[in-house]
Amino acid sequence: MSIFIWLFRAFLFFALFAFALNNSDEVVVRWFFGREWHSPLVIVVLIAFGMGCALGVLAMVPAWWHHRRIAANRAPATGNTPAETDGNAAPLTPPPVIHDGL
Protein backbone atom coordinates (compact mmCIF):
# COMPACT_ATOMS: atom_id res chain seq x y z
CA MET A 1 0.00 0.00 0.00
CA SER A 2 2.88 2.33 0.79
CA ILE A 3 4.25 1.99 -2.75
CA PHE A 4 0.93 3.17 -4.20
CA ILE A 5 0.96 6.25 -1.99
CA TRP A 6 4.48 7.12 -3.13
CA LEU A 7 3.54 6.52 -6.76
CA PHE A 8 0.54 8.82 -6.36
CA ARG A 9 2.74 11.50 -4.78
CA ALA A 10 5.27 11.22 -7.60
CA PHE A 11 2.49 11.45 -10.20
CA LEU A 12 1.03 14.50 -8.47
CA PHE A 13 4.45 16.18 -8.26
CA PHE A 14 5.22 15.60 -11.94
CA ALA A 15 1.74 16.71 -13.00
CA LEU A 16 2.10 19.97 -11.07
CA PHE A 17 5.65 20.41 -12.38
CA ALA A 18 4.42 19.98 -15.97
CA PHE A 19 1.62 22.48 -15.23
CA ALA A 20 4.21 24.98 -14.03
CA LEU A 21 6.39 24.48 -17.12
CA ASN A 22 3.41 24.87 -19.47
CA ASN A 23 2.25 28.08 -17.77
CA SER A 24 5.46 30.07 -17.66
CA ASP A 25 4.04 32.94 -19.74
CA GLU A 26 4.25 36.35 -18.14
CA VAL A 27 1.03 37.90 -16.89
CA VAL A 28 0.22 41.35 -15.58
CA VAL A 29 -1.56 41.78 -12.27
CA ARG A 30 -3.13 45.24 -12.17
CA TRP A 31 -3.56 46.78 -8.73
CA PHE A 32 -5.24 50.00 -7.73
CA PHE A 33 -3.97 53.45 -8.76
CA GLY A 34 -2.28 52.19 -11.92
CA ARG A 35 0.16 49.83 -10.18
CA GLU A 36 1.13 46.71 -12.15
CA TRP A 37 3.05 43.56 -11.32
CA HIS A 38 4.62 41.41 -14.06
CA SER A 39 5.23 37.77 -13.13
CA PRO A 40 4.99 34.23 -14.56
CA LEU A 41 1.47 32.78 -14.36
CA VAL A 42 2.52 29.84 -12.20
CA ILE A 43 3.87 32.24 -9.54
CA VAL A 44 0.59 34.15 -9.49
CA VAL A 45 -1.38 30.90 -9.15
CA LEU A 46 0.94 29.65 -6.39
CA ILE A 47 0.63 32.90 -4.42
CA ALA A 48 -3.17 32.89 -4.80
CA PHE A 49 -3.29 29.28 -3.56
CA GLY A 50 -1.03 30.08 -0.59
CA MET A 51 -3.08 33.14 0.35
CA GLY A 52 -6.27 31.09 0.15
CA CYS A 53 -4.83 28.41 2.44
CA ALA A 54 -3.62 31.04 4.91
CA LEU A 55 -7.01 32.76 4.89
CA GLY A 56 -8.74 29.43 5.51
CA VAL A 57 -6.48 28.67 8.48
CA LEU A 58 -6.98 32.14 9.92
CA ALA A 59 -10.73 31.78 9.54
CA MET A 60 -10.61 28.56 11.61
CA VAL A 61 -8.53 30.01 14.49
CA PRO A 62 -11.49 31.41 16.50
CA ALA A 63 -13.30 28.06 16.31
CA TRP A 64 -10.13 26.23 17.38
CA TRP A 65 -9.71 28.55 20.38
CA HIS A 66 -13.36 28.06 21.31
CA HIS A 67 -13.09 24.26 21.19
CA ARG A 68 -9.82 24.28 23.14
CA ARG A 69 -11.45 26.43 25.83
CA ILE A 70 -14.39 24.02 26.06
CA ALA A 71 -12.05 21.02 26.24
CA ALA A 72 -9.96 22.69 28.96
CA ASN A 73 -13.09 23.40 31.02
CA ARG A 74 -14.27 19.79 30.73
CA ALA A 75 -10.91 18.29 31.70
CA PRO A 76 -10.86 16.86 35.25
CA ALA A 77 -9.25 19.05 37.89
CA THR A 78 -7.02 16.15 38.97
CA GLY A 79 -5.18 13.88 36.60
CA ASN A 80 -7.04 10.82 37.94
CA THR A 81 -9.56 8.93 35.87
CA PRO A 82 -12.71 7.46 37.46
CA ALA A 83 -11.17 3.97 37.29
CA GLU A 84 -8.18 5.14 39.33
CA THR A 85 -10.23 6.86 42.04
CA ASP A 86 -12.78 4.12 42.71
CA GLY A 87 -11.45 0.64 43.24
CA ASN A 88 -14.79 -0.94 42.28
CA ALA A 89 -15.16 0.85 38.96
CA ALA A 90 -14.37 -1.04 35.77
CA PRO A 91 -11.67 0.47 33.52
CA LEU A 92 -12.94 2.56 30.64
CA THR A 93 -12.92 0.59 27.40
CA PRO A 94 -14.17 1.65 23.99
CA PRO A 95 -17.29 -0.04 22.61
CA PRO A 96 -16.73 -2.95 20.23
CA VAL A 97 -16.40 -2.15 16.55
CA ILE A 98 -19.11 -3.63 14.36
CA HIS A 99 -18.11 -4.13 10.74
CA ASP A 100 -20.98 -3.94 8.29
CA GLY A 101 -19.05 -5.30 5.32
CA LEU A 102 -18.56 -2.03 3.47
C-alpha positions as CSV (number, residue, x, y, z in Angstrom):
1,M,0.0,0.0,0.0
2,S,2.9,2.3,0.8
3,I,4.3,2.0,-2.7
4,F,0.9,3.2,-4.2
5,I,1.0,6.2,-2.0
6,W,4.5,7.1,-3.1
7,L,3.5,6.5,-6.8
8,F,0.5,8.8,-6.4
9,R,2.7,11.5,-4.8
10,A,5.3,11.2,-7.6
11,F,2.5,11.5,-10.2
12,L,1.0,14.5,-8.5
13,F,4.4,16.2,-8.3
14,F,5.2,15.6,-11.9
15,A,1.7,16.7,-13.0
16,L,2.1,20.0,-11.1
17,F,5.6,20.4,-12.4
18,A,4.4,20.0,-16.0
19,F,1.6,22.5,-15.2
20,A,4.2,25.0,-14.0
21,L,6.4,24.5,-17.1
22,N,3.4,24.9,-19.5
23,N,2.2,28.1,-17.8
24,S,5.5,30.1,-17.7
25,D,4.0,32.9,-19.7
26,E,4.3,36.3,-18.1
27,V,1.0,37.9,-16.9
28,V,0.2,41.4,-15.6
29,V,-1.6,41.8,-12.3
30,R,-3.1,45.2,-12.2
31,W,-3.6,46.8,-8.7
32,F,-5.2,50.0,-7.7
33,F,-4.0,53.5,-8.8
34,G,-2.3,52.2,-11.9
35,R,0.2,49.8,-10.2
36,E,1.1,46.7,-12.1
37,W,3.0,43.6,-11.3
38,H,4.6,41.4,-14.1
39,S,5.2,37.8,-13.1
40,P,5.0,34.2,-14.6
41,L,1.5,32.8,-14.4
42,V,2.5,29.8,-12.2
43,I,3.9,32.2,-9.5
44,V,0.6,34.2,-9.5
45,V,-1.4,30.9,-9.2
46,L,0.9,29.7,-6.4
47,I,0.6,32.9,-4.4
48,A,-3.2,32.9,-4.8
49,F,-3.3,29.3,-3.6
50,G,-1.0,30.1,-0.6
51,M,-3.1,33.1,0.3
52,G,-6.3,31.1,0.1
53,C,-4.8,28.4,2.4
54,A,-3.6,31.0,4.9
55,L,-7.0,32.8,4.9
56,G,-8.7,29.4,5.5
57,V,-6.5,28.7,8.5
58,L,-7.0,32.1,9.9
59,A,-10.7,31.8,9.5
60,M,-10.6,28.6,11.6
61,V,-8.5,30.0,14.5
62,P,-11.5,31.4,16.5
63,A,-13.3,28.1,16.3
64,W,-10.1,26.2,17.4
65,W,-9.7,28.5,20.4
66,H,-13.4,28.1,21.3
67,H,-13.1,24.3,21.2
68,R,-9.8,24.3,23.1
69,R,-11.4,26.4,25.8
70,I,-14.4,24.0,26.1
71,A,-12.0,21.0,26.2
72,A,-10.0,22.7,29.0
73,N,-13.1,23.4,31.0
74,R,-14.3,19.8,30.7
75,A,-10.9,18.3,31.7
76,P,-10.9,16.9,35.2
77,A,-9.2,19.0,37.9
78,T,-7.0,16.2,39.0
79,G,-5.2,13.9,36.6
80,N,-7.0,10.8,37.9
81,T,-9.6,8.9,35.9
82,P,-12.7,7.5,37.5
83,A,-11.2,4.0,37.3
84,E,-8.2,5.1,39.3
85,T,-10.2,6.9,42.0
86,D,-12.8,4.1,42.7
87,G,-11.4,0.6,43.2
88,N,-14.8,-0.9,42.3
89,A,-15.2,0.8,39.0
90,A,-14.4,-1.0,35.8
91,P,-11.7,0.5,33.5
92,L,-12.9,2.6,30.6
93,T,-12.9,0.6,27.4
94,P,-14.2,1.6,24.0
95,P,-17.3,0.0,22.6
96,P,-16.7,-3.0,20.2
97,V,-16.4,-2.1,16.6
98,I,-19.1,-3.6,14.4
99,H,-18.1,-4.1,10.7
100,D,-21.0,-3.9,8.3
101,G,-19.0,-5.3,5.3
102,L,-18.6,-2.0,3.5
